[in-house]
Amino acid sequence: MNITLSLLESKGACDDQVRLFRTHFGECPAPLDDATALRMASVFDFDWAAQNLLSPEGWKAYEEAEASLWKTYMEAKAPLLKAYDDAKAPLWKTYVDAMALAFVAISRKETA
């Protein structure tokens, strides 16, 4: 498959993605290789491309790969989120305690 401006337009790609394609590839087809995919991974919406440009079987295979990769990502991220939450907890307590004291102080002034 060659990805071209006309293919994107015929499949209903949004104006932003068409504009990005034109910026990066002009009127030429995009090379479908690993280097280009990695270079464009954060630029183009590959989920949209998979859903709209692959066959139904290809879309299913993409979804299965995505589910597996998402699971791995979330498992790797979990200890980082816990460490963040643990580090944030005393800061949050200090903040909410200070807000409670501020409320009390302001309330006292209003009733004095």
Rosetta silent file (secondary structure, phi, psi, omega in degrees, C-alpha in Angstrom):
SEQUENCE: MNITLSLLESKGACDDQVRLFRTHFGECPAPLDDATALRMASVFDFDWAAQNLLSPEGWKAYEEAEASLWKTYMEAKAPLLKAYDDAKAPLWKTYVDAMALAFVAISRKETA
SCORE:     score description
SCORE:     0.000 S_00000001
   1 L     0.000  136.007  170.815    0.000    0.000    0.000 S_00000001
   2 L  -104.618  129.448  175.801    1.172    3.501   -0.786 S_00000001
   3 E   -94.314  121.033 -178.086   -0.114    6.249    1.469 S_00000001
   4 L  -128.730  166.931  175.297   -0.727    9.366   -0.570 S_00000001
   5 H   -57.075  -45.446 -177.342   -2.541   12.648   -0.141 S_00000001
   6 H   -64.757  -35.920  177.261   -5.315   11.467   -2.442 S_00000001
   7 H   -64.718  -47.242  179.542   -5.758    8.239   -0.428 S_00000001
   8 H   -59.218  -45.138 -179.830   -5.991   10.181    2.846 S_00000001
   9 H   -64.370  -41.226 -178.483   -8.486   12.615    1.361 S_00000001
  10 H   -68.103  -24.057  179.716  -10.595    9.826   -0.170 S_00000001
  11 L   -94.958    1.474  175.071  -10.775    8.067    3.208 S_00000001
  12 L    84.222   27.049  176.460  -11.838   11.245    5.032 S_00000001
  13 L   -60.376  146.218 -179.017   -8.649   12.127    6.897 S_00000001
  14 L   -69.279  159.466 -177.639   -8.976   15.352    8.862 S_00000001
  15 H   -57.319  -38.978 -179.563   -7.495   18.567    7.492 S_00000001
  16 H   -62.003  -44.158 -178.945   -4.722   18.611   10.109 S_00000001
  17 H   -68.847  -38.208  176.421   -3.468   15.146    9.168 S_00000001
  18 H   -62.966  -43.878  179.230   -3.638   15.948    5.453 S_00000001
  19 H   -62.841  -43.179  177.665   -1.697   19.165    6.093 S_00000001
  20 H   -62.756  -42.218  178.060    0.915   17.290    8.146 S_00000001
  21 H   -59.185  -47.572 -179.057    1.265   14.676    5.423 S_00000001
  22 H   -60.515  -40.835  179.748    1.775   17.396    2.817 S_00000001
  23 H   -61.572  -41.866 -174.553    4.375   19.110    5.052 S_00000001
  24 H   -87.188  -30.378 -173.474    6.391   15.920    5.513 S_00000001
  25 H  -125.618   -5.647 -177.520    5.979   14.192    2.158 S_00000001
  26 L    61.854 -137.022  179.837    4.661   16.756   -0.307 S_00000001
  27 L   -91.424    0.126 -177.399    2.851   15.099   -3.171 S_00000001
  28 L   -81.711  152.968  172.618    4.980   11.934   -2.903 S_00000001
  29 L   -65.641  147.568  176.604    3.760    8.684   -1.390 S_00000001
  30 E   -77.379  132.144  175.764    4.976    8.105    2.163 S_00000001
  31 L   -67.786  129.563  178.953    7.538    5.328    2.402 S_00000001
  32 L   -94.645   83.194  177.644    6.086    2.493    4.460 S_00000001
  33 L  -138.902  167.222 -176.377    9.165    1.439    6.378 S_00000001
  34 H   -59.981  -42.840 -177.730   10.203    1.150   10.002 S_00000001
  35 H   -61.618  -43.432  179.439   12.346    4.297    9.975 S_00000001
  36 H   -67.286  -41.747  179.446    9.507    6.451    8.635 S_00000001
  37 H   -59.983  -44.802 -179.819    7.004    4.918   11.061 S_00000001
  38 H   -67.606  -38.362  179.132    9.251    5.678   14.032 S_00000001
  39 H   -66.680  -32.146 -176.159    9.991    9.199   12.807 S_00000001
  40 H  -101.484    1.943 -173.797    6.275    9.905   12.333 S_00000001
  41 L   -55.354  -38.845 -179.046    4.925    7.967   15.355 S_00000001
  42 L   -95.392    3.907 -178.714    4.175   11.106   17.353 S_00000001
  43 L  -100.776  -49.365 -173.853    3.104   13.125   14.304 S_00000001
  44 L   -99.565  154.790  178.772    0.473   11.019   12.579 S_00000001
  45 L   -88.180   90.316 -177.497   -2.620    9.306   13.965 S_00000001
  46 H   -71.793  -23.123  174.040   -1.719    5.683   13.321 S_00000001
  47 H   -64.472  -46.025  177.235   -4.901    4.481   15.048 S_00000001
  48 H   -60.525  -45.438 -178.266   -6.965    6.339   12.443 S_00000001
  49 H   -60.250  -44.010 -179.650   -4.723    5.001    9.676 S_00000001
  50 H   -62.098  -44.195 -177.291   -5.070    1.426   10.907 S_00000001
  51 H   -69.260  -33.363 -172.760   -8.842    1.663   11.169 S_00000001
  52 H  -103.070  -18.956 -175.380   -9.315    3.392    7.817 S_00000001
  53 H  -112.193  -19.755  178.563   -6.494    2.122    5.615 S_00000001
  54 L   -89.068  161.998  173.892   -6.038   -1.512    6.644 S_00000001
  55 L   -67.403  165.518  175.898   -8.296   -4.403    5.702 S_00000001
  56 H   -55.629  -37.316  177.989  -10.763   -5.596    8.351 S_00000001
  57 H   -68.293  -40.191  177.831   -8.318   -8.403    9.172 S_00000001
  58 H   -65.088  -40.508  177.846   -5.443   -5.920    9.388 S_00000001
  59 H   -62.232  -42.556  178.939   -7.471   -3.647   11.663 S_00000001
  60 H   -62.433  -44.173  179.405   -8.230   -6.601   13.960 S_00000001
  61 H   -63.284  -39.700  177.759   -4.531   -7.556   14.094 S_00000001
  62 H   -62.682  -45.854  178.600   -3.638   -3.915   14.844 S_00000001
  63 H   -59.892  -40.703  178.807   -6.202   -3.792   17.679 S_00000001
  64 H   -65.303  -42.779  177.943   -4.796   -7.005   19.153 S_00000001
  65 H   -63.634  -42.035 -179.484   -1.242   -5.648   18.989 S_00000001
  66 H   -63.101  -42.214 -179.278   -2.387   -2.367   20.539 S_00000001
  67 H   -62.174  -42.887  179.384   -4.153   -4.159   23.415 S_00000001
  68 H   -66.312  -43.858  179.468   -1.050   -6.169   24.216 S_00000001
  69 H   -66.293  -39.407  178.694    1.236   -3.135   24.006 S_00000001
  70 H   -63.236  -42.914  178.817   -1.141   -1.028   26.147 S_00000001
  71 H   -59.841  -47.060  179.159   -1.219   -3.751   28.825 S_00000001
  72 H   -61.406  -43.572  178.942    2.588   -3.879   28.906 S_00000001
  73 H   -60.903  -48.086 -178.010    2.800   -0.075   29.066 S_00000001
  74 H   -65.292  -37.525  177.204    0.283    0.160   31.919 S_00000001
  75 H   -65.340  -39.771  178.983    2.027   -2.600   33.892 S_00000001
  76 H   -70.566  -31.508 -177.269    5.378   -0.814   33.518 S_00000001
  77 H   -79.188  -25.675 -174.283    3.799    2.521   34.452 S_00000001
  78 H   -54.050  -48.456  179.993    1.999    1.274   37.589 S_00000001
  79 H   -66.446  -28.525  176.915    4.997    1.441   39.962 S_00000001
  80 H   -68.521  -42.116  177.558    5.829    4.921   38.701 S_00000001
  81 H   -64.581  -39.083  177.723    2.293    6.118   39.411 S_00000001
  82 H   -64.099  -44.744  178.956    2.433    4.578   42.889 S_00000001
  83 H   -61.461  -40.164  177.595    5.759    6.298   43.602 S_00000001
  84 H   -62.728  -48.457  179.512    4.274    9.580   42.379 S_00000001
  85 H   -61.365  -41.415  178.586    1.180    9.160   44.552 S_00000001
  86 H   -63.473  -41.515 -179.947    3.329    8.232   47.559 S_00000001
  87 H   -69.740  -33.884 -177.229    5.571   11.277   47.040 S_00000001
  88 H   -77.152  -27.638 -172.765    2.587   13.559   46.524 S_00000001
  89 H   -53.442  -49.897 -179.589    0.627   12.403   49.599 S_00000001
  90 H   -67.073  -32.035  177.304    2.453   14.491   52.236 S_00000001
  91 H   -65.899  -43.551  179.445    2.382   17.550   49.978 S_00000001
  92 H   -63.412  -42.810  178.767   -1.343   17.138   49.436 S_00000001
  93 H   -60.905  -43.655  177.971   -1.945   16.728   53.182 S_00000001
  94 H   -59.292  -43.277  179.976    0.006   19.920   53.869 S_00000001
  95 H   -63.164  -52.291 -176.498   -2.086   21.743   51.263 S_00000001
  96 H   -66.622  -34.912  175.459   -5.494   20.547   52.494 S_00000001
  97 H   -62.642  -45.163 -179.527   -4.503   21.190   56.125 S_00000001
  98 H   -63.995  -38.832  178.123   -3.425   24.738   55.246 S_00000001
  99 H   -65.673  -38.388  177.392   -6.677   25.360   53.361 S_00000001
 100 H   -63.859  -43.715  178.198   -8.681   24.160   56.374 S_00000001
 101 H   -64.936  -37.367  177.620   -6.712   26.501   58.656 S_00000001
 102 H   -62.869  -42.558  177.654   -7.199   29.366   56.176 S_00000001
 103 H   -59.083  -47.505 -179.164  -10.940   28.770   56.253 S_00000001
 104 H   -61.215  -45.496 -179.060  -10.982   28.828   60.048 S_00000001
 105 H   -61.709  -44.731 -179.388   -8.866   32.013   60.190 S_00000001
 106 H   -67.569  -40.846  178.849  -11.052   33.830   57.643 S_00000001
 107 H   -61.492  -40.643  178.631  -14.226   32.617   59.354 S_00000001
 108 H   -62.207  -42.550  179.802  -12.979   33.955   62.706 S_00000001
 109 H   -63.040  -39.539 -178.458  -12.270   37.368   61.149 S_00000001
 110 H   -69.262  -27.807 -178.147  -15.739   37.493   59.643 S_00000001
 111 H   -98.653   -0.850 -179.124  -17.426   36.705   62.955 S_00000001
 112 L   -81.731    0.000    0.000  -15.243   38.956   65.111 S_00000001
